[in-house]
Every structure is written in structure tokens, then in C-alpha cells.
Amino acid sequence: MYNPFCLPSRKDDPLKLVKYFSGFIPSLILAILLIISLTTAGFVLSPQDAESDVAKDAVYLRLMVVMLAVSLFIPFIKKGIITRVAGGVFMAFIPFVSFFLLEYYIHDPFKDSPVMKPDIMYLNVIFFYLLCLTVFAITTRSDVAIAVTAGIPCIFGFANYLALSFRDAPIFPWDILSFGTAVSVLDNYSVEMTPRIWFIIYTFVFMIGAGFLCGFRCKTKKVLINVIIAAAAVGIFSGYVSYLRTDDAEDKFGYYPYLFSANYLYKYNGTALSFIWTTKYLKLDAPSGYSEDDLRKIYDEYNELSEAEQKPNIIVIMNEAFSDLSVLGDFETNQDYMPFINSLTENTVKGSVYVSVKGGNTPNSEFEFLTGTSMAFLPTGSIPYQQYIDSDTLSMVSQLEELGYSTTAMHPYPASGWERDEVYSYLGFDNMYFLPDFSGSSRLRSYVSDLGMYRKLISLYEATRESGDDSPQFFFGVTMQNHGSYGKVRNFFPDVTVDGLDIDASSTYYELATYLSLIKRSDNAFRFLVNYFSGVDEPTIILMFGDHQPNDYVVNPILKMNGINMETADIQTQQLRWQTPYILWSNYEIDEEDRMEACDTSLNYLGAMMLEHAGIPLTPFQQWLTEELQPQYPIMNANCYVDSQGVFHSVADITTVRVLNTYAQLQYNLIFDKKHLVEELFSLRS
């Protein structure tokens, strides 16, 4: 009589016993995860409101207990027809469950807005079925196929959840290049492991474990047939993935195509489809109508280079996460968090600059400022430092070197972050200083403080003069003091608070208070830098601007106080989150007629505006920017462009505007078409 259970007996050999008890390893792992989740996620078993999130948490916990019980039962089943049927059932359902759980990390595709269209859902689900069948065809093992089909979305989905939590943007294909940088700052953030996240991870682990317990093999005795089946499966899978990237699929199935709304794109198109579709942007095509001859015509029109009126020392500080959150709405604080900057008037120009990132991806702000190009023409989420700057590139740095400047880049962080050690060389910097060079500098929380970096800058300046080097100096410094996160730490307590918000009542309010308190420290450090160069005889200008605003969780209390919902707001209101201050100060008198008019601008223009202020001759490209493009479109970032009437437009149609398409062509020639580079456009060489 057939016995469906396989209980061990004393007569069994040791190897059989080991194999038997190894079947309980998945149960052990699930039990450990269950204990950890219970101690970290705060499950509640008896909620009062059946519709509340707490009720969902209770359901999650009960389902997790059921999965643990099932994993304990499976090892008792004798290997045979029952486990093969179970393994087949797992293979039939796990691709769909993997799709759902991957989406469930960020939203419920069946209920939460935007609800996924059936056609889009089918495309995502088919991907997972083809992935499972392809791995099965290659390995002939159901357990491996299930492990890959569940393991990849488990890991990717959690990484995507972290990316959304820390920088409010999902993972794009080019983010793989910045994995090392992301890991290096991970210890400064706290991960919120909610019951929902634990349930998703737990279910993935259960599926993988059950897949191995019910695994089976399916292959023919003829090797050639196995190879043909595997090759056919790989071909079908590869062809399907390639098709998902095509314009035909995009038009036929109605993808959401706007990369600048990355969060919505991933929810509407699905995580797997969105990631696959955006891989087509890893390589960029030339803009419509791209012609080297047309670019030379621009040079012919803007090739009158002036002599340098003077060569002042130029100091640029790109201050990490520095912003004035009052642009988001009214709120009162117990003290002014930018008293010195607000008091500056003499020889000072101040305004707002529109940037292309928020909450992270700092090097994109560097890229726009130093090159005069715009992220508007690059894929959302891309990192030019890692993707595109892989050889010598003309920039503001090389321009100042042509005029005899000594150029220095400073960043109190490891040199490998965003590959700055390589990129700074490509841009033309003579000298570079990274975290090891700041060993004696003061710290605030875990980062080198703004004051510590400014002291280092001053010491380098004094050292050049003591050595007899009297060349004008260009310092470009990127600070780290205000980097997230803004949670509680032992050595820092906020002293700037928002009226009406109790910083002890919510971690979000505490983080807002911490952030504003750090901005006050930045203001005080900037006072130190300005006061020092006020006493220097050599003409010197200092420009400080913020690279981006902090993450959403920091500013949400202010938005809530002012009744602003960024998800439903118009594009002009949304762009409030992409504004940071710029402050340009000089230690010498400037004629009123030569003074740069204070205005709101964007980072692609700010560098040329600063050089004009300093009396530095502009390249033909910079002349075209300031004389032709900026008057028509004074603001531009990765999300929008603003016309001379103050109307905000989405970048979705940016290249349909003739002059903006010309800008795209100039940028393509500088960054991508090195073989046909019109060098004289981007330098002071005639």
C-alpha cells in the first residue's frame, strides 16, 4: 500500500537522516524571519477597525503563520507523484505571484491608483512566465526556475523600495553603476520595515523554500534535444524582452512614456516593464536634424571673444542639500535659519536656481553647472558622471585653465563616490582633494562640516601664495555636512524648530528640525568663508548654491501646513521642490551697469552668469546660451522649461521647439560626439 508520508526510522542510514532533516531548513529560516518581523514591525492581531491598515497587518501575520505551517508539513510528504504535482502547481502560480509581490512593494496594482491596465499587466506577467520557463529549460530543474523567478523580484523589489524611501525615485538601469555609492551612504539612513514589507519578503522566501522541497527534473535522454529546447526558450525570452523596448509595443499597449514622473511610470507600466523599457535609453541617439555644419554656423555668429577684464579668484561651493524651504509655503521658526545670507546685500546677488534632482543624485547638479548642459535632454535618473563622462570633456574648468587659473576640486567623501576621481580629471581639474585629505577637519554628525571644508580650502589657498604661486585660483567644493538622513544622533540636537510642530511627537518633525538646524550651521560657516576673503587683497568672488532639496519626508510637514499635494499639483507648483538658493558675493566693488541682475535661473545658465559677473570671457557656446537661449527660456531643468512669459512647459515636447532642439544638438556634440566635436565652440580657442 502506498504511504504518502516518509517518516524516518532508526534503521535509516545517517546520510538519509541528514537529507530528511535538511527539508526543515526552509521552515527554520521562515521561523527566524517571523521572529525578527514580530520584534521589528509591530504586528497587531486584534484591530478594532476591519478596514484599517492594522487589520491588513493582522492578515499578513496570519498568512505568514500559515506559510510556516505548510513548510513544516511538506518534508513529511514522500517524494513522488504528490511532490511533483505540488512542484508543477508552484511553477504555474509563482510567476504571477512574483509579479504581484514585486508591484506590492510600492503599490497594489489592482486597487491603488493608478490601477494597472489589463494589457500592461499581461505584458508584465508574461515576462515572469517566460523567465521561469527559460530557466527551467536551461537547467531542467523546477526548483532553480522557481528560485530565480522569485529571488530576482524579491531582491530587486526591496532595493527599489529603499530607493523610493531614500531618494523618492525608483531604480533605473543606469543605477546599477552607482551601486557602490548607494551602499556607502546606506548606514546613514534608517529602513522602515513595515508588516507589509516583511510579508512580501516572507512570501518570496516561502516560495523559494517550497520550490526546493517540491522540486523535480524534466529532461530527455538526448542532449541535443535539451540544447534545442533551451536555445529556443532563450531566443523567445530575448525576443520578448527586445520587443518590450520597441516603439511599436509602446504605442500598441499604451505605455506611460514620461520618465520625469518616474514613480507614476513604474506604477502605471509595472516595475519589470518599466525597467526593461528604459534600458533603451542607455545609448542615446543624435537629436533630430543634428548637423556638425549647422553647429559651425553658431560658432561663426558667436566667435568674438573678449579679453579678460580681470582674473579674480573664483570659489564655487555646491552645498549638499542646501535649500530654503520657505519657497514651499509659509511657516514660522523659533529663529532665523539663514541670518547671515539674508543680511548680505553689498556686492551680492541672490536668487533661486532650478535644479534637476531632489533628495539625491548630487553629481547631476555638478554636471549641469560645470558644463552648461541640461539634464532635460537625458533620461530621467541617469548619472552623466557614470554613464557619459568617460574621456576628456571641455567645461568651465578647462576654460579657466586656458586663462591661467589653477583649478582645484574638493569633496570630503571617498574619491570613488560617483566616480569623481576620474570625472574631475576628465573635466580638467589640476588638483583633487577627497575624504582622506580631511583627516583633521571638524565633523558634524558623521560628516565633515562645512566649516571644516572651508578651513581646508583656505589652507590650500594660503599654501599656494606662500609657495610663490600667484596664479588666479578656481576652487570647486562639494560639501557633505547636510547629507541625509536627519534622524536622531548622539552628537547633534536641533536648535531650530517650526512653530506648531512638536519635534518629539513625530520623527518627521524631528527630521525637519534637524534639517533646518543644519542649514543654520551652513549659514554660519558661509559667514566664516566670506569674512576671511573680505580681508584678502586679491579680487575674489564666491558662489554658493544648493544641489537639491531634501527628501519628501523632510518637507511633508510644511506642504501639509500649506495644503499642498504635490501629486495633484500643477507643474509650476511641483517645481517648487526643485528650487534652491544661490548667493554670489565678491570682495570688490562692481559697477552698477556691470552688476548681474538678480533673477531666478537654472544650473545650466548659472555658471556662465557667474563668469560674466567675474569679467571672464565666455566661450561661443556660453555666449549663445546667455544671448540667444536664456532670454527666451530663462529656466530649464530635467522636468520643465519656462518661457519668457513665465509659462511652465513639460520637457516631454522640449525638442519640438527649434531653439531648444539646437541646444540638444550642441549638448550632444559636446558630450557624445567626440569624433566630430566642434572644439572651438566650447573653448576660448579660435
Residue pairs with C-beta under 8 A, 6 or more apart in sequence:
3 78
4 77
4 78
4 80
4 82
5 76
5 77
5 78
6 20
6 76
6 77
6 78
6 79
7 76
8 16
8 17
8 20
12 20
20 75
23 74
23 75
23 213
24 72
24 75
25 209
26 71
26 205
26 206
26 208
26 209
26 210
26 212
26 213
27 68
27 71
27 72
27 75
27 209
29 205
29 209
30 64
30 67
30 68
30 71
30 202
30 205
30 206
30 209
31 68
33 198
33 201
33 202
33 205
34 64
34 65
34 68
34 202
37 43
37 64
37 193
37 195
37 198
37 202
38 61
40 193
40 198
41 57
41 193
41 194
41 195
41 197
41 198
42 57
42 195
43 57
43 58
43 60
43 61
43 195
44 54
44 57
44 58
45 58
45 61
46 58
47 54
47 55
47 57
47 58
49 55
56 195
56 196
57 195
57 196
60 195
60 196
60 198
60 199
61 195
61 199
63 199
63 203
64 198
64 199
64 202
64 203
67 202
67 203
67 206
70 206
70 210
71 206
71 209
71 210
71 213
74 83
74 86
74 210
74 213
74 214
75 213
77 83
77 86
83 213
83 214
83 216
84 214
84 216
86 210
86 214
87 142
87 143
87 211
87 214
87 215
87 216
88 142
88 216
90 142
90 146
90 207
90 210
90 211
90 214
91 132
91 136
91 142
91 145
91 146
91 211
94 132
94 146
94 149
94 150
94 207
94 211
95 125
95 128
95 129
95 131
95 132
95 149
96 125
96 128
96 129
97 150
97 203
97 207
98 128
98 149
98 150
98 153
98 154
98 204
98 207
99 121
99 124
99 125
99 127
99 128
99 153
99 270
99 272
100 109
101 153
101 154
101 157
101 200
101 203
101 204
102 153
102 156
102 157
102 271
102 272
103 109
103 116
103 124
103 267
103 270
103 271
104 196
104 200
105 157
105 158
105 160
105 161
105 197
105 200
105 271
106 160
106 161
106 164
106 170
106 263
106 266
106 267
106 271
107 267
109 115
109 116
109 121
109 267
109 270
110 116
112 267
114 264
114 267
114 268
116 124
116 267
116 268
116 270
117 254
119 253
119 254
120 253
120 254
120 255
120 268
120 269
120 270
120 273
121 270
123 244
123 249
123 253
123 270
123 273
124 270
124 271
124 272
124 273
126 240
127 240
127 241
127 244
127 272
127 273
127 276
128 149
128 153
128 272
130 233
130 236
130 237
130 240
131 148
131 149
131 152
131 237
132 145
132 146
132 148
132 149
133 145
133 233
133 237
134 233
134 234
134 236
134 237
135 144
135 145
135 148
135 149
136 142
136 144
136 145
136 218
136 233
137 229
137 230
137 232
137 233
137 234
138 230
138 233
138 234
139 145
140 217
140 218
140 219
140 226
141 215
141 216
141 217
142 211
142 214
142 215
142 216
142 217
142 218
143 211
143 212
143 214
143 215
143 216
144 215
145 211
146 207
146 208
146 211
146 212
146 215
147 208
147 211
147 212
150 204
150 207
150 208
150 211
151 204
151 208
153 204
153 271
153 272
154 200
154 201
154 204
154 205
154 208
156 171
156 271
156 275
157 200
157 271
158 197
158 201
159 171
160 170
160 171
160 266
160 271
161 197
162 186
162 191
163 169
163 170
163 171
163 175
163 182
164 170
164 263
165 189
165 191
165 192
166 189
166 359
166 360
166 484
166 485
166 551
167 359
167 360
167 361
167 551
168 263
168 358
168 359
168 551
168 552
169 262
169 263
169 359
169 360
169 361
169 381
170 262
170 263
170 265
170 266
170 271
170 274
170 381
171 275
172 262
172 275
172 278
172 379
172 380
172 381
172 382
173 275
173 278
173 279
173 281
173 282
174 282
174 379
174 381
174 382
174 383
174 386
174 387
175 182
175 381
175 383
177 383
177 386
177 387
178 383
178 386
178 418
180 416
181 416
181 417
181 418
184 414
184 417
185 483
188 446
188 483
188 484
188 485
189 484
189 485
190 485
190 487
219 226
220 226
241 276
243 249
244 273
244 276
244 277
245 276
245 277
245 279
245 280
249 255
250 257
250 277
255 268
255 269
255 273
255 277
256 264
256 265
256 268
256 269
257 265
257 652
258 264
258 265
258 650
258 652
259 265
259 278
259 281
259 379
259 380
259 381
260 380
260 638
260 639
260 650
260 651
260 652
262 380
262 381
265 274
266 274
269 277
278 379
278 381
281 379
281 382
282 387
284 378
284 379
284 668
284 672
286 665
286 668
286 672
286 673
287 377
287 655
287 661
287 664
287 665
287 668
288 655
288 661
289 661
289 665
290 665
290 668
290 669
291 665
292 669
292 673
292 676
292 678
294 662
294 665
295 665
295 666
295 669
295 678
295 681
296 678
298 620
298 621
298 624
298 662
298 666
298 681
299 620
299 678
299 680
299 681
301 624
302 620
302 621
302 623
302 624
302 627
303 620
303 680
303 686
305 617
305 618
305 619
305 620
305 684
305 686
306 617
306 618
307 617
308 403
308 615
308 616
308 617
309 615
309 616
310 539
310 614
310 615
311 403
311 404
311 405
311 472
311 616
312 472
312 538
312 539
312 540
312 541
312 586
312 588
312 614
312 615
313 461
313 472
313 473
313 474
313 475
313 533
313 536
313 538
313 539
313 540
313 541
314 400
314 405
314 472
314 473
314 474
314 475
314 540
314 541
314 543
314 610
314 614
314 616
315 457
315 473
315 474
315 475
315 477
315 529
315 533
315 540
315 541
315 542
315 543
316 369
316 474
316 475
316 476
316 477
316 542
316 543
316 544
316 610
317 477
317 479
317 526
317 529
317 542
317 543
317 544
317 545
318 362
318 365
318 366
318 369
318 476
318 477
318 478
318 479
318 544
318 545
318 546
318 547
319 450
319 479
319 482
319 522
319 544
319 545
319 546
319 547
320 362
320 478
320 479
320 480
320 481
320 482
320 483
320 546
320 547
321 482
321 483
321 484
321 515
321 546
321 547
321 548
321 549
321 550
322 479
322 482
322 519
322 522
322 544
322 545
322 546
322 547
322 580
322 581
323 519
323 546
323 548
323 549
323 550
323 579
323 580
323 581
324 338
324 519
324 580
324 581
325 331
325 515
325 516
325 549
325 555
325 558
327 352
327 576
327 579
328 555
328 558
328 559
328 562
328 564
328 576
328 577
329 558
329 559
329 561
329 562
329 564
330 561
330 562
331 498
331 499
331 558
331 561
331 562
332 498
332 499
332 500
333 496
333 497
333 498
333 499
333 516
334 496
334 497
334 499
335 495
335 496
335 520
336 342
336 520
337 496
337 516
337 517
337 519
337 520
337 523
338 519
338 520
338 523
339 520
339 523
340 523
340 524
340 526
340 527
340 530
341 350
341 523
341 526
341 581
341 583
344 350
344 530
344 583
344 585
347 585
347 586
347 587
347 588
347 589
347 590
348 583
348 584
348 585
349 583
349 584
349 585
349 595
349 596
349 597
349 598
349 613
350 581
350 582
350 583
350 584
350 598
351 581
351 582
351 598
351 599
351 600
351 601
352 579
352 580
352 581
352 582
352 600
352 601
353 545
353 546
353 579
353 580
353 581
353 582
353 600
353 601
353 602
353 603
353 606
354 575
354 578
354 579
354 600
354 601
354 602
354 603
354 635
354 636
354 637
355 365
355 368
355 546
355 547
355 548
355 578
355 579
355 580
355 602
355 603
355 637
356 364
356 365
356 368
356 374
356 375
356 376
356 578
356 603
356 637
356 638
356 639
357 364
357 365
357 375
357 547
357 548
357 578
357 638
358 548
358 549
358 550
358 551
358 577
358 578
359 484
359 548
359 549
359 550
359 551
359 552
360 548
360 551
361 381
361 383
361 548
362 418
362 478
362 547
362 548
363 383
363 384
363 385
363 386
363 418
363 420
363 423
364 375
364 383
364 384
364 385
364 638
365 547
365 548
365 603
366 385
366 478
366 547
367 373
367 375
367 384
367 385
367 389
368 374
368 375
368 602
368 603
368 604
369 396
369 545
369 603
369 604
369 606
369 607
370 395
370 396
370 397
370 427
370 476
370 607
371 393
371 395
371 396
371 427
371 670
371 671
372 396
372 604
372 605
372 607
372 608
372 621
372 622
372 625
373 604
373 667
373 670
373 671
374 602
374 604
374 636
374 637
374 638
374 663
374 667
375 382
375 384
375 637
375 638
376 636
376 637
376 638
376 641
376 651
376 654
377 654
377 655
377 663
377 664
377 667
377 668
378 384
378 388
378 638
380 638
382 388
383 418
384 671
385 418
385 419
385 420
385 423
386 418
386 419
388 671
388 672
389 423
389 426
389 427
389 671
390 426
391 426
391 674
392 426
392 428
393 426
393 427
393 670
393 671
394 428
394 670
394 677
394 679
394 682
394 683
395 427
395 428
396 607
396 611
397 407
397 427
397 428
397 429
397 474
397 476
398 427
398 428
398 683
399 611
399 616
399 619
399 683
399 684
400 407
400 474
400 616
401 407
401 428
401 430
402 683
402 684
402 685
403 472
403 616
403 617
403 684
404 471
404 472
405 471
405 472
405 473
405 474
406 430
406 431
406 464
406 469
406 471
406 472
406 473
406 474
407 428
407 429
407 430
407 431
407 474
407 476
408 429
408 430
408 431
408 432
408 433
408 460
408 473
408 474
408 475
408 476
409 420
409 424
409 429
409 431
409 432
409 433
409 476
409 477
409 478
410 432
410 433
410 453
410 456
410 457
410 460
410 475
410 476
410 477
410 478
411 417
411 420
411 433
411 434
411 435
411 477
411 478
411 480
412 434
412 435
412 438
412 441
412 447
412 448
412 452
412 453
412 456
412 479
412 480
413 434
413 435
413 478
413 480
414 434
414 435
415 421
415 432
415 434
415 435
420 432
420 434
421 432
421 434
424 432
425 432
429 476
431 460
433 456
433 460
435 448
437 456
438 448
438 452
438 453
438 456
441 448
441 449
441 452
441 453
441 455
441 456
442 448
442 449
442 451
442 452
442 455
443 449
443 452
444 450
444 481
444 492
444 518
444 521
445 481
445 489
445 491
445 492
446 489
447 480
447 481
447 483
448 479
448 480
448 481
449 481
449 521
449 525
450 479
450 481
450 482
450 521
450 522
450 525
450 526
451 521
451 524
451 525
451 528
453 477
453 479
453 480
453 481
454 477
454 525
454 528
454 529
454 532
457 475
457 477
457 529
458 529
458 532
460 475
461 473
461 475
464 471
464 473
478 547
479 522
481 518
481 521
481 522
481 525
482 515
482 518
482 519
482 522
482 550
484 550
484 551
484 554
485 511
486 510
486 511
486 512
486 514
486 515
486 518
486 550
486 554
487 507
487 510
487 511
487 514
488 507
488 510
492 514
492 517
494 503
494 510
494 513
494 514
494 516
494 517
495 517
495 520
496 513
496 516
496 517
496 519
496 520
497 503
497 513
497 516
498 509
498 512
498 513
498 516
498 557
498 558
500 561
501 509
501 512
501 513
501 557
502 509
503 509
503 510
503 512
503 513
504 510
508 553
508 554
508 556
508 557
509 557
511 553
511 554
512 554
512 555
512 557
512 558
515 550
515 554
526 544
526 583
529 542
530 542
530 585
533 540
533 542
533 587
534 587
536 587
539 586
539 587
539 588
540 586
540 587
540 588
541 584
541 585
541 586
541 587
541 610
541 613
541 614
542 584
542 585
542 586
543 582
543 583
543 584
543 585
543 606
543 610
544 582
544 583
545 580
545 581
545 582
545 583
545 603
545 606
546 580
546 581
546 582
547 580
548 578
548 580
549 555
549 577
549 578
549 579
549 580
552 566
555 577
559 565
559 566
564 573
564 576
566 573
566 574
566 577
570 648
571 639
571 640
571 648
571 649
571 650
572 648
574 639
575 637
575 639
575 640
575 648
578 637
578 639
579 600
582 601
582 606
584 596
584 610
584 613
586 613
586 614
590 613
594 615
595 613
596 609
596 612
596 613
599 634
600 634
600 635
601 609
601 630
601 634
601 635
602 634
602 635
602 636
602 637
603 637
604 625
604 636
605 625
605 626
605 630
605 634
607 622
608 618
608 622
608 625
608 626
609 626
611 618
611 622
612 618
612 626
617 684
618 626
619 681
619 682
619 683
619 684
620 680
620 681
620 682
621 666
621 670
621 681
621 682
624 666
625 663
628 659
629 659
629 660
629 663
631 644
632 643
632 644
632 659
633 641
633 642
633 643
633 644
633 657
633 659
633 660
634 642
634 644
635 641
635 642
636 642
638 651
639 650
639 651
640 648
640 649
640 650
640 651
641 648
641 649
641 651
641 654
641 657
641 660
642 648
642 649
643 649
654 660
654 661
654 664
655 661
655 664
666 681
669 676
669 677
669 678
669 681
670 677
670 681
670 682
679 685
680 686
